Amino acid sequence: MSGTHSHTVAFVRDTMLPQQEPPASEVGAIGWARHNLFSNWFNAILTLASLAAIYFVLAAVIPWILSPTWDGTSLSNCRETLAAAGHGDAHGACWGVIKERWLQLIFGFYPSHLYWRPIAAFVLLGVALAPVLFSDKVPSKLLIFSVLYPFIFPWLLWGGTIWLPIAALAGFVIGGVLFKLLAEQVSTLVGIIVAVAAAVVWWLFLAAPVAAALDAILPIGIEAVESRKFGGFMLSVTIGVVAIACSLPIGIVLALGRQSDLMIVKYICVGFIEFIRGVPLITLLFVASTLLNIFMPPGTNFDIILRVLIMVTLFAAAYMAEVVRGGLAALPRGQYEGADSLGLDYWQAQRLIIMPQALKISIPGIVSTFIGVFKDTTLVSIIGLLDPLGLSNAIRADANWNGIVWELYGFIALMFFVFCFSMSRYSMYLERKLQTGHR
Amino acid sequence: MSTLTDPPKEQFRLSMLLYDTRYRSATIQVIAMFGFMLLAAWLINNTLSNLAAQDKAFDFGFFTESAGYDINQRLLDYTSRDSHLRAALMGLLNTLVVAVLGCITATILGVVIGVLRLSSNWLIARLMTIYVEMFRNVPVLLWIVFVMAILIETLPAPRAFRGENPEATMSLADSVAVTNRGVYIPEPLFTRSLGDVHLFGTSSLRFDVSLDLMVILAVLGLSLWGAHRVTLRANRIQEATGERPRTWHTRTGIIVVPTLLVLTALGFHLGYPELKGFNFQGGTHLRNSLIALWLALSLYTAAFIAEIVRAGIMAISKGQTEAAAALGLRSNRIMRLVVLPQALRVIIPPLISNYLNLTKNSSLAIAVGYMDITGTLGGITMNQTGRELECVLLLMLVYLAISLSISAVMNWYNEAVKLKER
């Protein structure tokens, strides 16, 4: 072989050429643009068209945003400022409305000397969520606070006597103690039934009188704020947070019920989930605003925000149940069998083996349900609550700001975008953190 | 004498209801059933006593009473003297119109955006990402009122079209007028119309079926069937001889010519909108509320559909694309013939739930004053008659029925396209 080679190859280079830079058209900005923007004629047309579109949009929007009207006191005042500054008559935002009304957009008609309370409530919300969301960075002792927080949160927002949240908490304590006693002495099933029954009896019949009696003896409390003073983003976040927090456990129970072998339990859960998922949220809000009082014992008249909270929670729970069911269905059968072979009972298996994995799988779905619920809180403006969208109409009713549209909608949209976008980014972080597979 | 006996029969003890897994599930079920019945009985009892206290009875008699309000955007004839039932029917039809229109446009937009988001063109891919994030992270209600505001604030008023040198002109050869009151488009008219068939007499459910439309649809259906036969014949010839006859001209002819003949026979022409007095007359008037709802719902849902399409395409392994490229297919054919048919199996189930979401979100029409079923039955009728229980119940049942039918149809389609396995 070497012989033929020496005949056919006349010359063999005996030194390596020095490595050369790639041609200028293949590297750097030019190379990148050639590959990513102008790889063929169709892509080139698309690129040029989108550049033109971006230019026209920005040319229209940026001068509008950069308008010197932050100190405007009314729409006509803004127009004068714009005319003096040489902007066209209508071309330029009137940001005065945001500067004047942004506190209202955030707190609604909440008394201004009590603004510290919602602020404290939401700061403490961060503290309560920290051990759940960033479990690797925050000491887990804080979880005790997270458990107590659901009772502090409404007290801070609505105010009133401190005995009411304590009485509500007492229901859980009574149920928990009874369950513990009976589960050891008799059986888990009896424990659950008696504990739930006792807690329900306590909440329905005893909690309110006991709280009233304690308040009469020892009146401790803060100034009460009525529900109709709630509004703005405070209201959206309140409804969103409560619905999200309550819907996750209810959703998990519904999902387990739907997966269970017990036929009656299963069909009750399926019926509930399919019914709620088949109707729009707005009809449930109609139920909250007009019908819920009819379903309660005569004479009950409870708060509109509480009614909305109940319906939004039920709505979110049905969607959550489907997401969790997806996670449960994705678990391999071997996990259930492994739990059985270890001799774990149903609840132990769920708590220690099934749920952690199922919830991890369903994180993206859970977070998108959260985002959906938070966005859907705007619907309460249709039944007359003053969420940001409802407030924007109220602000426009003011003669000074009559005709302001884009600034308000833009501001509200931006706020929602910030909330929802950060939630979706957080879910990506959580997914990466809990990723146990090796790739 | 020893006899073989059965092991001693286990005595049933009451505690076995709790400890024996055979009986325990029955116990739980009975308790669950009992609790459920108790809850239901409590709710119904409360409702009955509350209704009795308010001196109302549960009946739908109010449906036959005259509604007394007008519905401006409607498909069938309706006057304010018609019954509440007819008003609810108009609302239902309006809901269906928005849902169908929205689903179609959202699908088209969503597929295009989802495919473009995977484009190799960096700028296009980023732009589509911005679109998706922008629409997904802002409430749909905000988009609806936003689009409505754009239509009202930026489009010219009808009076701008008047005068010698009007500020605004009609587009598409003077046939479409885009105003801040809505869009006026030409309507189809027939000079030799066959008339209508009136179904259900003069009752609330009366329904006029246009014979012209029926004839046209019948002819078009027959033509499509004929064109299908031509394709089948071409397939047979191809299988027998290996050569595929050119069919597109025959197929176009079969589809177009009979329809055109029927249209000419019926005297088909377009009625153009004209400016008369303060407003446009003639033509079909699409109100702003309909357009805003349709547009906002489509744009919003398209962002979700785009993500589904993207996920579906990414779920197809790269080997499929490479194999198709190795066969010499061009990139748009790879997408159309190899990737999308497989991706459809991943795409369809979540697509169904997005159609459902769009339909349910159409209930937000009430925010822009489009008279869908939430606006008629759940809005004005409920407020006028004070029959909250009946109206809300019926409203829920209607939406439930729509949702169940959509998911039934789409699940049937899903069965048809899914991978056939053993």
HADDOCK unambig.tbl for C-alpha pairs under 7 A between the chains (distance, minus, plus):
assign (segid A and resid 36 and name CA) (segid B and resid 120 and name CA) 6.24 0.50 0.50
assign (segid A and resid 36 and name CA) (segid B and resid 121 and name CA) 5.05 0.50 0.50
assign (segid A and resid 36 and name CA) (segid B and resid 122 and name CA) 5.28 0.50 0.50
assign (segid A and resid 37 and name CA) (segid B and resid 121 and name CA) 5.14 0.50 0.50
assign (segid A and resid 37 and name CA) (segid B and resid 122 and name CA) 6.12 0.50 0.50
assign (segid A and resid 37 and name CA) (segid B and resid 123 and name CA) 6.84 0.50 0.50
assign (segid A and resid 43 and name CA) (segid B and resid 121 and name CA) 6.31 0.50 0.50
assign (segid A and resid 47 and name CA) (segid B and resid 123 and name CA) 6.54 0.50 0.50
assign (segid A and resid 47 and name CA) (segid B and resid 124 and name CA) 6.91 0.50 0.50
assign (segid A and resid 262 and name CA) (segid B and resid 25 and name CA) 6.58 0.50 0.50
assign (segid A and resid 262 and name CA) (segid B and resid 29 and name CA) 6.46 0.50 0.50
assign (segid A and resid 264 and name CA) (segid B and resid 29 and name CA) 5.95 0.50 0.50
assign (segid A and resid 264 and name CA) (segid B and resid 33 and name CA) 6.75 0.50 0.50
assign (segid A and resid 265 and name CA) (segid B and resid 29 and name CA) 6.43 0.50 0.50
assign (segid A and resid 265 and name CA) (segid B and resid 32 and name CA) 6.49 0.50 0.50
assign (segid A and resid 278 and name CA) (segid B and resid 399 and name CA) 6.58 0.50 0.50
assign (segid A and resid 278 and name CA) (segid B and resid 400 and name CA) 4.83 0.50 0.50
assign (segid A and resid 278 and name CA) (segid B and resid 403 and name CA) 5.62 0.50 0.50
assign (segid A and resid 279 and name CA) (segid B and resid 360 and name CA) 6.71 0.50 0.50
assign (segid A and resid 279 and name CA) (segid B and resid 396 and name CA) 5.71 0.50 0.50
assign (segid A and resid 279 and name CA) (segid B and resid 399 and name CA) 5.44 0.50 0.50
assign (segid A and resid 279 and name CA) (segid B and resid 400 and name CA) 5.64 0.50 0.50
assign (segid A and resid 280 and name CA) (segid B and resid 360 and name CA) 4.82 0.50 0.50
assign (segid A and resid 280 and name CA) (segid B and resid 361 and name CA) 6.70 0.50 0.50
assign (segid A and resid 280 and name CA) (segid B and resid 363 and name CA) 6.98 0.50 0.50
assign (segid A and resid 283 and name CA) (segid B and resid 392 and name CA) 6.72 0.50 0.50
assign (segid A and resid 283 and name CA) (segid B and resid 396 and name CA) 6.64 0.50 0.50
assign (segid A and resid 290 and name CA) (segid B and resid 388 and name CA) 6.67 0.50 0.50
assign (segid A and resid 291 and name CA) (segid B and resid 388 and name CA) 6.86 0.50 0.50
assign (segid A and resid 291 and name CA) (segid B and resid 389 and name CA) 6.57 0.50 0.50
assign (segid A and resid 294 and name CA) (segid B and resid 46 and name CA) 6.82 0.50 0.50
assign (segid A and resid 294 and name CA) (segid B and resid 47 and name CA) 5.26 0.50 0.50
assign (segid A and resid 294 and name CA) (segid B and resid 50 and name CA) 5.78 0.50 0.50
assign (segid A and resid 295 and name CA) (segid B and resid 43 and name CA) 5.25 0.50 0.50
assign (segid A and resid 295 and name CA) (segid B and resid 46 and name CA) 5.44 0.50 0.50
assign (segid A and resid 295 and name CA) (segid B and resid 47 and name CA) 4.93 0.50 0.50
assign (segid A and resid 296 and name CA) (segid B and resid 43 and name CA) 6.75 0.50 0.50
assign (segid A and resid 296 and name CA) (segid B and resid 46 and name CA) 5.70 0.50 0.50
assign (segid A and resid 297 and name CA) (segid B and resid 46 and name CA) 5.14 0.50 0.50
assign (segid A and resid 298 and name CA) (segid B and resid 46 and name CA) 6.69 0.50 0.50
assign (segid A and resid 298 and name CA) (segid B and resid 50 and name CA) 5.72 0.50 0.50
assign (segid A and resid 375 and name CA) (segid B and resid 138 and name CA) 6.81 0.50 0.50
assign (segid A and resid 375 and name CA) (segid B and resid 139 and name CA) 4.76 0.50 0.50
assign (segid A and resid 376 and name CA) (segid B and resid 139 and name CA) 6.63 0.50 0.50
assign (segid A and resid 378 and name CA) (segid B and resid 141 and name CA) 6.92 0.50 0.50
assign (segid A and resid 382 and name CA) (segid B and resid 367 and name CA) 6.84 0.50 0.50
assign (segid A and resid 413 and name CA) (segid B and resid 138 and name CA) 5.80 0.50 0.50
assign (segid A and resid 416 and name CA) (segid B and resid 137 and name CA) 6.76 0.50 0.50
assign (segid A and resid 416 and name CA) (segid B and resid 138 and name CA) 5.72 0.50 0.50
assign (segid A and resid 417 and name CA) (segid B and resid 137 and name CA) 4.98 0.50 0.50
assign (segid A and resid 417 and name CA) (segid B and resid 138 and name CA) 5.50 0.50 0.50
assign (segid A and resid 420 and name CA) (segid B and resid 137 and name CA) 5.36 0.50 0.50
assign (segid A and resid 421 and name CA) (segid B and resid 137 and name CA) 6.15 0.50 0.50
